[in-house]
Amino acid sequence: MVVQVQEGLLTSGPVLHPRVLVATAVPAERDAVARALSAPRAMDAVAVGVGPAAAAAGTATALARAAAEGRPYGLVVSAGIGGGFPPDAPVGSLVVADAITVADLGAQTLDGFAPVTELGFGAVTRLPPRSLVRETADACGAATGTVLTVSTVTGTAERAAELRLRHPRALAEAMEGFGVAEAAVLHGLPVLEVRAVSNPVGPRDRAAWRIGDALAALSDAFGKFAPVLESWNTHDHPHDHTHD
């Protein structure tokens, strides 16, 4: 289901204020974003499903449909709640990804985990535009760093330590960012990921989760940086649109 915040406008020249697609995993995250967009905006929030495969498929479908209707998007944002690596990303904080990295796509070997790139395939990291990361983080007071995409959420201290060892700049983990990014790349679009931290990455303790607080933080953040997303475009930043 799509929450239509405003119909996009077609122009014959460069799109100065491109339409923005915000892809979340579940309706609760989508609704948190939509609550911040009460004023008419060129932004749609879509719940695309849980996990990288569903996120990629749902995002690609939304992008293709919009293009076919003559209302293409100019920017894609993966947004939602996620786990934060303590102490750098405490519960309730915000993280804007300066790198979107899939952490468990590869092979387990006798020497440990080998990412798929070491096997000669694909990519494991997509880089959001630097200026967009900086401006978005500044608008909402977020930390910037790597956000990991995992198919299995971390539930032990050992796994958390392993991930941090392999990805020392990691601040958060979630399940959709890299899938959303791959769909954006296929459509030639820049991508951003924003996470509100609902729980620490580590031993699974549901009593420590603060999902409601994280959703409120996500909504508040979008209220602050929505103008940044809508005004940013690749025409102003021709050398800042990078994928990997």
C-alpha positions, 0 to 999 in steps of 0.5 A, a space after each residue: 500500500 502506498 501513502 500518497 503525500 502529493 502527486 508529482 509534477 511533470 516538467 519538460 526540463 530538469 526536475 528541480 524538486 524530484 519526487 522521493 520514494 521512501 521505502 519502509 519494511 512494515 506499515 508501522 514505519 510507513 505510517 510514522 513517516 507519513 505522519 511527518 508529511 502532513 503538508 503537501 509534499 512530493 514524497 511517497 511512503 511505501 511498505 515494501 516488505 521485510 528482508 532484502 529480497 522483498 525490499 528489492 522487489 517492492 522498491 523496484 516495482 514501485 519505481 517501475 510503476 511510477 516511471 511507466 505512469 510518467 511520474 518517475 522518482 528522483 531519489 530513493 530512501 530506505 527508512 525504518 527502525 533498526 538495531 544500534 551498535 553500542 555505545 555509538 548508536 544508543 537506543 533512541 538515536 538516529 543514524 544516516 548511512 554513509 555506506 549501505 553494506 550487506 553483511 551476510 552475502 557471501 560464503 563461510 570458509 575455513 578462514 571465516 566469512 568471505 563476502 560475495 565480492 571476494 568470490 568474484 560476484 556483485 557488490 556488497 556496498 552502495 554509497 549514498 551521495 555525500 552531500 545528501 548524507 551530510 545535509 540530512 544528518 545535520 538537519 536531524 542531529 543523526 550520526 553517520 556511518 555504515 548501516 549493515 543489511 542482514 537477513 538474520 538479525 543479530 541475537 548474540 554478543 558473539 555475532 555483534 562482535 564479529 560484525 563490528 570486527 568486520 565492519 568497524 564503522 558500523 553503527 546500525 543493522 537492519 534488514 532492507 537497506 541493501 535491497 532498496 539500494 540495489 533497486 535504486 541502482 538498477 534505475 540509476 537513482 541515488 539512495 539514502 538510508 535512515 534508521 532510528 535505533 529501537 534496540 542494541 545489537 547483541 543478545 536478544 532482549 525484547 524487554 529492552 526494545 523501544 519500538 514506539 520511541 524509535 518510531 516517534 524519533 523516525 517521524 520527528 526526523 522526517 519532519 526535520 529533513 523532508 525539505 532536504 530530501 525534496 530539494 536535493 538533486 543530482 543536477 546541483 551535485 553532478 559528482 556526488 551521485 555514486 553507487 559503489 
